[in-house]
Amino acid sequence: MTNRTLMSLLLIAPLAVLPAGHAAAADFIVRHAVVVDGTGAPARRVDVRVADGRIAAIGELAPQRGEQVVDARGLVLAPGFIDTHSHHDRGLDSQLDALPVTSQGVTTIVIGQDGFSQEPIADLFRRYDATPAAINIASYAGHNSLREKVMGVDASHAATPAQLQAMRQLLAADMKAGALGLSTGLEYDSGLYSTRAEVLALADAVAPYGGRYISHMRSEDRKVWDALDELLTIGREAKIPVQVSHAKLAMTDWWGQADRFLGMLDKARAEGVDATLDVYPYDSWHSELIVLWPERDFGNRATAEFVLKHLSPANGLRLSQFKPEPDLVGKSVADIARLRGTDDADTVMALIRESEAARSTAQVISRSMDERDIARFIAWPQANICSDGSLDGLHPRGYGTFPRVLRMYVREKKTLTLEQAVHKMTGLAAQHMSLHDRGQIRVGAAADLVLFDPRTVADRATYEKPHELSIGIARVWVNGIVVLVDGKATGAHPGQVLRRQEAG
């Protein structure tokens, strides 16, 4: 179905004003919505009944006695969006409403990313079961966290056989507790020092449990092709699904080569490797400044000059956290160089030196990607959407990712139809995470739902104002309980731990 056909369905009736309703659990029926069910199928005008937290019926339905009725004329009803790479768990215990998440239409976040997880996973899940938030969580087990637990602070080397065996045992316990699989962050300490054989041995350990592998690859710039080959080799040899985290080509030399990247994935898929990716709709990443120095040769001026010429220009590399001099946050390396009267290369090396001396990490937002590549990644049939965002970060992706896709790539650029975009945020994301009862509007599925206006839904967060809430999301339900109405939290916290499920 084209976007124009969909809009004609919506224009049959004016936008309805929804009553605030109550946060308590109740059986209800959503009437007169245009339903985009998460499978990629054409939108259709049907009613949806929810009972006991699950979808009970779909079709032309009459309200039952005492049943709450939501009149959704002029709105789209979709499955709740699933953020397959999220850091929104940081601080979630003090922000249980998770408003930056629910205001995007997101009902489930997948954490334990980039090789870092709360260990053991069983303790994390017990805490969340005892004090749930407004959203569901699922988690990977993090390679770096396993290394830290086994190897301690001195982990800047490959694991010994005994250390590897200890990690495998911890990982098996995490899998039994319901972890989705193994995540790696191979640009970060201490995963940086692991061998390919070490990572493969851990990937092998999740295979008997039906686990998956998701990776912030060993390189997203200089050696991206070798890094992608490593991920695909792991999928091929461990015989498990593999996913590229926040796919990007973060080096100017590779801009415009998204088809080469996707071609490697397509070739592997044709050979039987279940290879996928997630991606966010921004041209900047947010991470530690030191990841741009894979050899950790921070005093090497030639490396600094290479970084600024090929990876991130001085005026596109902006501090988001800097403990030695907090007033510099928000300024670019070029700004700081002018303030200090030093050149760009000396300045960026000094920032690392100063943060290391303060036993802290300089965080940066780096404009390093090309829009053409982002669009190609988003359009790839096996790409789902992620935010890589957080509740209090200075990158707008934490507040705006999902509405931004609907605004930019559906409504404005028409890169995707609405059905395709919703599929990437729901059914496909659930498939990529092995969440078998989420991501679709079908009888028996969990009632994670979002009601939104496709004509107005939009992100408002910017790099200057990263904490502006998105608009156009009318209502969000998690496990059948309403958690957001017209941009405001209801105070309900019905989120659940979503443990790994075997395919049914």
C-alpha positions in Angstrom: 0.0 0.0 0.0 1.3 3.4 -0.9 1.5 6.3 1.6 -1.1 8.1 -0.5 -3.6 5.2 -0.2 -2.9 5.0 3.6 -3.6 8.7 4.0 -6.9 8.3 2.1 -8.0 5.8 4.8 -7.1 8.2 7.5 -8.9 11.1 6.0 -12.3 9.3 6.0 -12.7 10.7 9.5 -11.2 13.6 11.4 -8.7 13.2 14.2 -10.4 12.1 17.3 -9.5 13.5 20.7 -8.9 10.6 23.1 -10.0 10.7 26.7 -7.2 10.5 29.2 -8.4 7.1 30.6 -7.0 5.3 33.6 -3.7 3.6 34.2 -5.2 0.5 35.7 -5.4 -2.7 33.7 -8.7 -3.1 31.8 -10.1 -5.0 28.9 -10.7 -2.5 26.0 -11.4 -2.2 22.3 -9.7 0.1 19.9 -12.2 1.1 17.2 -11.9 2.7 13.8 -8.1 2.7 13.7 -6.0 2.1 10.6 -4.1 -1.0 11.7 -0.5 -1.5 10.6 0.1 -4.9 12.1 3.9 -5.1 12.0 4.2 -7.8 9.4 4.6 -5.5 6.4 1.1 -6.2 5.1 -1.0 -3.4 3.9 -2.8 -1.3 6.4 -6.5 -2.0 7.0 -9.3 -0.5 9.0 -10.3 -3.0 11.7 -11.1 -3.0 15.4 -8.8 -4.6 18.0 -9.9 -6.1 21.3 -7.5 -6.5 24.2 -8.2 -8.8 27.2 -5.9 -9.9 30.0 -2.9 -8.0 28.5 -3.2 -9.8 25.1 -4.8 -9.2 21.8 -8.1 -11.2 21.9 -9.8 -10.4 18.6 -9.3 -8.4 15.4 -12.0 -7.4 12.9 -15.4 -5.7 12.9 -16.1 -5.9 16.6 -19.0 -4.6 18.7 -18.2 -3.3 22.2 -19.1 -5.6 25.0 -20.9 -4.6 28.2 -18.5 -2.6 30.5 -15.7 -2.7 27.9 -13.5 0.4 27.6 -13.8 1.9 24.1 -11.0 3.9 22.5 -12.2 5.8 19.4 -9.1 6.0 17.2 -10.6 7.7 14.1 -7.8 9.3 12.0 -5.0 7.4 13.8 -2.8 4.4 13.1 -2.6 1.5 15.5 0.7 -0.4 15.4 2.6 -2.8 17.6 4.7 -1.1 20.2 8.1 -0.2 18.8 11.1 -2.4 19.8 14.5 -0.6 20.3 17.0 -3.4 19.6 20.1 -1.4 20.8 19.3 0.8 23.8 21.1 2.3 26.8 17.9 3.7 28.3 18.3 1.3 31.3 20.9 3.7 32.7 19.0 5.7 35.3 15.8 3.8 34.6 15.4 2.9 38.3 14.9 6.6 39.1 12.8 7.3 35.9 10.4 4.5 35.9 8.0 6.3 33.6 10.6 6.1 30.9 9.0 9.1 29.2 11.8 9.6 26.6 11.1 6.1 25.5 7.3 5.8 25.6 6.9 9.2 23.9 8.6 7.7 20.9 6.1 4.8 20.9 8.7 2.4 22.2 7.5 -0.4 24.5 10.5 -2.7 24.7 14.2 -1.9 25.0 17.0 -4.4 24.4 20.0 -3.7 26.7 23.3 -5.4 27.5 24.8 -3.8 24.4 28.4 -3.0 23.2 29.8 -5.9 25.3 28.5 -4.4 28.6 25.8 -5.9 30.8 24.8 -6.1 34.4 26.3 -9.3 35.7 24.9 -11.7 36.5 21.9 -11.3 34.3 19.7 -13.3 36.8 20.2 -10.5 39.4 19.3 -7.8 36.9 16.1 -9.6 36.0 15.2 -10.2 39.6 15.6 -6.5 40.3 13.4 -5.5 37.4 10.8 -8.1 38.2 10.6 -6.6 41.7 10.5 -2.9 40.5 9.3 -2.8 36.9 9.2 0.4 34.8 6.7 1.5 32.1 8.6 -0.5 29.4 9.7 -4.1 28.9 13.4 -5.0 28.9 15.4 -7.8 27.3 19.2 -8.2 27.6 22.2 -9.6 26.1 25.2 -10.8 28.1 28.2 -8.6 27.5 31.6 -9.9 26.5 33.5 -7.0 28.2 31.6 -7.5 31.4 32.4 -11.2 31.4 36.0 -10.4 30.9 36.1 -7.9 33.7 34.5 -10.4 36.1 37.0 -13.1 35.2 40.1 -11.2 34.4 39.8 -8.2 36.7 41.3 -4.8 35.9 44.3 -6.2 34.1 42.5 -7.4 31.0 44.5 -5.8 28.3 45.5 -9.1 26.7 43.9 -12.2 25.2 42.2 -14.5 27.7 44.0 -17.6 28.8 42.3 -21.0 28.3 41.3 -21.1 31.9 39.9 -17.6 31.8 38.0 -18.4 28.6 36.5 -21.4 30.2 35.4 -19.3 33.2 33.7 -16.8 30.9 31.9 -19.6 29.1 30.5 -20.9 32.4 29.3 -17.4 33.4 27.8 -17.0 29.9 26.0 -20.3 30.2 24.4 -19.1 33.5 23.3 -15.9 31.8 21.7 -17.8 29.0 19.9 -20.1 31.4 18.6 -16.9 33.1 17.1 -15.8 29.8 19.7 -13.6 28.1 19.2 -13.2 24.3 22.8 -14.1 23.5 26.2 -12.5 23.5 27.0 -8.9 22.8 30.5 -7.5 22.0 32.0 -4.1 21.9 35.3 -4.8 20.2 36.4 -1.1 19.9 36.2 -0.8 23.7 38.5 -1.9 26.5 38.9 -4.7 27.2 37.2 -6.5 24.3 39.7 -4.7 22.1 42.3 -7.1 23.2 40.4 -10.3 22.6 41.2 -12.6 19.7 38.8 -13.7 17.1 39.1 -17.2 18.5 38.1 -16.0 21.9 34.9 -14.3 20.6 34.1 -17.4 18.5 34.5 -19.7 21.6 32.0 -17.6 23.5 29.6 -17.4 20.5 29.8 -21.2 20.4 28.7 -21.2 24.1 25.4 -19.5 23.3 24.5 -21.8 20.4 23.1 -24.7 22.4 20.6 -22.3 24.0 19.3 -20.8 20.7 21.2 -17.6 21.4 22.3 -14.8 19.2 25.3 -12.6 18.6 25.2 -8.8 18.3 28.3 -6.7 17.9 29.7 -3.2 18.0 32.2 -4.4 15.6 36.0 -4.2 16.0 36.1 -1.3 13.6 33.5 1.0 12.1 36.1 3.0 10.1 39.6 2.0 9.1 39.1 -1.8 9.1 35.4 -2.0 8.8 35.6 -4.6 6.0 37.7 -6.9 8.2 35.4 -6.3 11.1 32.4 -7.2 9.1 34.1 -10.4 7.9 34.8 -11.3 11.5 31.1 -11.0 12.4 30.0 -13.1 9.4 32.7 -15.7 10.2 31.3 -16.0 13.7 27.8 -16.5 12.3 29.1 -19.1 9.8 31.2 -21.1 12.2 29.1 -20.8 15.4 25.9 -21.3 13.3 24.0 -18.6 15.2 22.2 -15.4 14.0 24.5 -12.4 13.9 23.6 -8.7 13.9 25.7 -5.6 13.2 25.0 -3.0 15.9 24.3 0.6 14.8 25.6 0.0 11.3 27.7 2.8 9.9 30.6 3.8 7.6 32.4 6.2 9.8 35.3 7.1 7.6 35.1 9.6 4.7 37.1 7.2 2.5 34.2 4.7 2.6 31.3 7.1 2.2 29.0 6.0 -0.6 30.0 2.3 -0.2 26.9 1.1 1.7 26.2 -1.3 -1.2 29.5 -3.0 -0.7 28.7 -3.4 3.0 25.2 -4.8 2.3 26.6 -6.9 -0.5 28.8 -8.8 2.0 25.7 -9.3 4.2 23.6 -10.5 1.3 26.3 -12.9 0.2 26.5 -14.4 3.7 22.7 -14.7 3.9 22.7 -16.5 0.5 25.2 -19.0 2.1 23.0 -19.6 5.0 24.2 -17.1 7.6 21.4 -15.3 9.4 23.0 -11.9 9.2 21.1 -8.7 10.0 21.7 -5.1 11.2 20.2 -2.3 13.1 20.7 1.4 12.4 19.7 4.8 13.7 18.7 7.8 11.5 21.5 10.3 12.4 24.8 11.1 10.9 26.6 11.4 14.2 27.7 8.8 16.8 28.2 9.3 20.5 31.0 7.4 22.3 34.4 7.6 23.9 37.0 9.8 22.2 39.6 7.0 22.5 37.7 4.6 20.2 39.2 6.7 17.3 42.7 5.4 18.5 42.4 1.6 18.1 46.2 1.2 18.9 45.7 3.4 21.9 48.7 5.5 20.7 47.3 8.7 22.1 50.6 10.6 21.8 51.0 9.8 18.1 50.5 13.0 16.2 50.3 11.2 12.9 47.4 9.2 14.2 45.7 12.4 15.4 46.1 14.0 12.0 44.7 10.9 10.3 41.7 10.9 12.7 40.9 14.5 11.9 41.3 14.1 8.2 39.6 10.8 7.6 37.3 10.0 10.5 36.0 13.1 12.2 36.9 16.7 11.4 37.7 19.0 14.3 34.6 21.1 13.8 32.4 17.9 13.8 33.9 16.4 17.0 32.1 17.9 20.0 32.6 17.1 23.7 29.6 15.7 25.5 31.4 14.9 28.8 34.8 16.1 30.0 35.5 15.9 33.7 38.7 17.9 33.8 37.0 21.0 32.4 33.2 20.7 32.3 32.7 24.1 30.7 34.1 22.7 27.5 31.1 20.4 27.0 29.3 21.3 23.9 32.3 22.8 22.2 34.1 21.2 19.2 37.7 20.3 19.0 38.1 23.3 16.6 36.4 25.6 19.1 38.7 24.4 21.9 41.8 24.8 19.7 40.9 28.4 19.0 40.3 29.0 22.8 43.7 27.5 23.7 45.7 28.8 20.7 46.8 25.3 19.7 46.3 23.4 16.5 43.6 20.8 16.1 45.8 17.7 16.4 47.6 18.9 19.5 44.2 19.9 21.0 42.6 16.5 20.5 45.6 14.7 22.0 45.6 17.0 25.0 41.9 16.3 25.6 42.7 12.6 25.8 45.8 13.2 28.0 43.8 15.4 30.4 40.9 13.0 30.7 43.2 10.0 31.3 45.1 12.0 34.0 41.7 12.7 35.7 40.9 8.9 35.5 37.9 9.7 33.4 36.8 9.3 29.8 36.2 12.1 27.3 32.8 11.5 25.6 32.2 13.0 22.2 29.5 13.4 19.6 31.1 12.9 16.2 29.5 13.8 12.8 31.1 11.0 10.8 28.5 9.4 8.5 27.0 10.2 5.1 23.2 10.5 4.6 23.3 8.4 1.5 24.7 5.4 3.4 22.2 5.9 6.3 19.3 5.8 3.8 20.7 2.6 2.1 21.1 0.9 5.5 17.6 1.8 6.6 16.1 0.6 3.3 17.8 -2.8 3.4 15.1 -5.5 3.9 16.9 -7.0 6.9 17.6 -3.7 8.7 15.6 -2.8 11.8 15.7 0.5 13.7 17.5 1.1 16.9 18.3 4.3 18.9 21.6 3.5 20.7 20.2 6.2 23.0 19.9 7.0 26.7 17.7 8.8 29.1 20.1 11.7 29.8 22.6 11.7 26.9 23.3 14.7 24.7 22.6 12.9 21.4 19.0 13.5 20.2 18.7 9.8 19.2 17.7 9.0 22.8 14.5 11.0 22.5 13.8 11.1 18.8 14.8 8.1 16.8 11.6 6.3 16.0 9.4 9.4 15.2 12.3 10.7 13.2 12.1 7.7 10.9 8.4 8.1 10.5 8.8 11.8 9.7 11.9 11.8 7.6 12.0 8.4 5.8 8.2 7.9 5.4 6.5 11.2 5.3 9.2 13.5 3.8 11.7 11.4 1.8 9.3 8.5 1.1 12.2 6.0 1.3 9.8 3.7 3.1 6.1 3.1 3.2 4.5 3.4 6.6 4.0 -0.4 6.6 7.7 -1.0 5.9 8.8 1.4 8.6 6.5 -0.1 11.2 7.7 -3.6 10.2 11.3 -2.5 10.8 10.4 -1.1 14.2 8.2 -4.1 15.3 7.9 -7.4 13.6 11.3 -7.5 12.1 12.9 -6.2 15.3 11.1 -8.9 17.3 12.3 -11.5 14.8 15.9 -10.3 15.1 15.8 -10.5 18.9 13.8 -13.8 19.1 10.9 -12.1 20.9 8.2 -14.3 19.5 5.1 -12.9 21.1 5.9 -9.2 20.4 6.0 -7.0 17.3 2.7 -8.0 15.7 -0.9 -7.2 16.1 -2.3 -10.7 15.9 -4.5 -12.8 18.2 -2.6 -14.1 21.2 0.3 -11.6 21.0 1.1 -9.4 23.9 -0.8 -6.1 23.8 2.2 -3.7 23.4 0.5 -1.1 21.2 1.1 2.4 19.9 -1.5 4.8 18.5 -0.2 7.7 16.5 -1.0 10.3 13.9 1.2 9.6 10.8 0.6 13.2 9.6 2.1 14.8 12.6 4.4 12.3 14.3 7.8 13.9 14.5 11.0 14.2 16.5 11.8 17.5 18.2 15.1 16.6 19.8 18.2 18.3 18.3 21.9 18.5 19.0 21.3 21.8 20.7 18.2 20.6 22.6 18.5 16.8 22.8 15.9 16.3 25.5 12.8 17.6 23.6 10.1 15.0 23.6 8.7 13.7 20.3 5.1 14.6 19.2 2.3 12.8 17.5 2.2 9.7 19.7 -1.4 9.6 21.1 -1.4 6.6 23.3 0.9 3.7 24.3 0.0 0.4 26.0 2.5 -2.0 27.5 1.1 -5.5 28.3 -2.4 -4.1 27.8 -2.0 -1.2 30.3 -1.8 2.4 29.1 1.4 4.1 30.0 1.2 7.3 27.8 -1.6 9.5 26.8 -1.0 12.5 24.6 2.6 12.8 25.6 2.1 12.4 29.3 3.0 9.4 31.5 0.1 7.8 33.3 2.3 6.5 36.1 1.6 2.9 35.3 4.7 0.6 35.3 3.6 -2.7 33.7 6.9 -3.5 32.0 8.2 -7.1 32.1 11.4 -8.9 31.7 11.4 -10.6 28.3 13.6 -13.6 28.6 14.9 -15.5 25.6 12.2 -17.7 24.0 12.6 -20.7 21.9 10.8 -20.4 18.5 7.2 -21.7 18.8 
